[in-house]
């Protein structure tokens, strides 16, 4: 008895030469398309998410239970 034949290669969905890669926002998780291939990849889908993450970071760093020295100096 022989095993069922499998294709030699699997389909490849992400190609390195693709100009626009879909990213996911680090704030809300929504998918978005990178507007340019120049410079670092953006972390957030919008200016609102950037502001939201700055606020969250500021609030989290001021908490008493902030781990690993993230607490602000008094």
KOLBA-970199 format. One record per residue (C-alpha): residue in one letter; x, z, y. Coordinates in Angstrom, 3 decimals, padded with zeros to 6 digits. Example, Ala and Ser with C-alpha at 12.3 -4.5 7.8 and 13.67 -1.06 7.14 Angstrom:
KOLBA-970199
['A'; [012.300; 007.800; -004.500]],
['S'; [013.670; 007.140; -001.060]],
***
This chain:
KOLBA-970199
['X'; [000.000; 000.000; 000.000]],
['X'; [001.259; -000.800; 003.476]],
['X'; [000.545; 001.054; 006.687]],
['X'; [-001.620; -000.688; 009.269]],
['X'; [000.393; -002.761; 011.716]],
['X'; [000.988; -001.268; 015.164]],
['X'; [002.051; -003.192; 018.229]],
['X'; [005.775; -003.006; 018.906]],
['X'; [005.334; -002.105; 022.555]],
['X'; [002.814; 000.000; 024.357]],
['X'; [001.199; -001.318; 027.528]],
['X'; [003.073; -000.126; 030.580]],
['X'; [000.839; 000.772; 033.513]],
['X'; [003.384; 001.816; 036.145]],
['X'; [005.903; -000.818; 037.103]],
['X'; [008.921; 000.039; 039.226]],
['X'; [008.472; -002.995; 041.474]],
['X'; [004.964; -002.031; 042.547]],
['X'; [004.922; -001.781; 046.336]],
['X'; [001.982; 000.632; 046.596]],
['X'; [001.911; 003.540; 044.200]],
['X'; [-001.062; 005.837; 043.950]],
['X'; [-000.186; 009.422; 044.845]],
['X'; [-002.194; 012.654; 044.719]],
['X'; [-002.475; 014.946; 047.718]],
['X'; [-000.701; 018.313; 047.294]],
['X'; [-003.510; 020.002; 049.256]],
['X'; [-006.803; 018.603; 047.976]],
['X'; [-005.698; 016.553; 044.954]],
['X'; [-007.378; 013.343; 046.115]],
['X'; [-005.629; 010.133; 045.129]],
['X'; [-004.241; 008.025; 047.961]],
['X'; [-002.027; 004.979; 048.309]],
['X'; [001.434; 005.268; 049.807]],
['X'; [001.321; 003.322; 053.079]],
['X'; [004.966; 002.219; 053.014]],
['X'; [007.875; 002.062; 050.592]],
['X'; [010.285; 003.234; 053.303]],
['X'; [011.198; 006.891; 053.646]],
['X'; [010.119; 009.813; 051.494]],
['X'; [006.758; 009.752; 049.749]],
['X'; [004.075; 011.644; 051.672]],
['X'; [002.731; 014.847; 050.121]],
['X'; [-000.660; 014.865; 051.845]],
['X'; [-003.431; 012.299; 052.230]],
['X'; [-004.236; 013.163; 055.841]],
['X'; [-003.162; 015.071; 058.941]],
['X'; [-005.947; 017.572; 058.202]],
['X'; [-004.362; 018.401; 054.836]],
['X'; [-000.958; 018.829; 056.511]],
['X'; [-002.464; 021.313; 058.968]],
['X'; [-004.329; 023.112; 056.192]],
['X'; [-001.134; 023.570; 054.169]],
['X'; [000.769; 024.866; 057.226]],
['X'; [-001.982; 027.448; 057.776]],
['X'; [-001.988; 028.430; 054.091]],
['X'; [001.805; 028.803; 054.061]],
['X'; [001.717; 030.979; 057.179]],
['X'; [-001.041; 033.189; 055.748]],
['X'; [000.567; 033.459; 052.287]],
['X'; [003.961; 034.368; 053.741]],
['X'; [002.417; 037.240; 055.697]],
['X'; [000.841; 038.890; 052.634]],
['X'; [002.264; 042.133; 051.252]],
['X'; [002.256; 040.817; 047.677]],
['X'; [004.143; 037.585; 048.500]],
['X'; [006.613; 036.934; 045.655]],
['X'; [010.359; 036.382; 045.909]],
['X'; [011.061; 037.193; 049.524]],
['X'; [008.456; 034.920; 051.077]],
['X'; [007.263; 037.847; 053.188]],
['X'; [007.933; 037.538; 056.916]],
['X'; [010.360; 039.890; 058.547]],
['X'; [008.614; 042.532; 060.669]],
***
